[in-house]
Amino acid sequence: MLFPPDRETGHPMVQLRRGFRRFFALSVLAGHAVIGAAHASPTNVGWELEKDVETPTYAVAEPASTDVNIDSIVLSCEQGSGRSGLQLRLYLAGFGPLAPRGAGALKDHPALEFAIDGVRHAALLIFADGFVVVADTADGALPRLSEALIRALQYGRRMELRFDLVQEAPGQAPSFDGSVVVDLQAGRGGAAVAAVRRCTGQPGQQVAETALKVR
């Protein structure tokens, strides 16, 4: 369920328990370090893993193409209530809300179409300070990726996110106005996704999942 827009980003927030809000704030600080590491390689397009650790907790990719202000995509292992789960995070270039280049007025309730190799997957945009989470399930207060979607990221070849972010003129039908494409097998490819999965426990481990309501 989406709630009124965040005063800083202009986009709606998902209502989170107080403890998880603190968790988000700490994750923002960690995320800035992640992005700095990713940009150390000017040719970084496919997945690159956290370096110098036995069990990586994130993988970073840059878009193969984008016309929105998304700088990096991060698959991150995040601690929930008693267990860890994977999130897909979109980190933005510069400051301001997620938006196409040269955008007009933005919607209070933007829409997302998520596809891997042309197969659509239900997913929700969750806005936080400094990044946007894409998730299709929740583990308690932690929005996360389902096992099915993680497998699709690991074995798929092309991920496309299409966004409906800009307010249409009166009488105009809703339409997608921005997209980002990621080559899932570039760089370390599916091996990077498999490596990050290990931080959550045994790959394929069954956990309680609650589907998020997608508008």
Secondary structure, DSSP 8 states (H G I E B T S, - for coil): -EEEE-TTTSSEEE---HHHHHHHHHHHHHHHHHHHHHTTSTT--SBEE-SS-SS-SEEEE--SEESBSEEEEEEEEEE-SSSEEEEEEEEESSSS-S-BTT--SEEEEEEEEEEETTEEE--EEEEETTEEEEESEEETTEEE--HHHHHHHHH-SEEEEEEEEE---TT------EEEEEETTSBTHHHHHHHHHGGGSSTT-----EE----
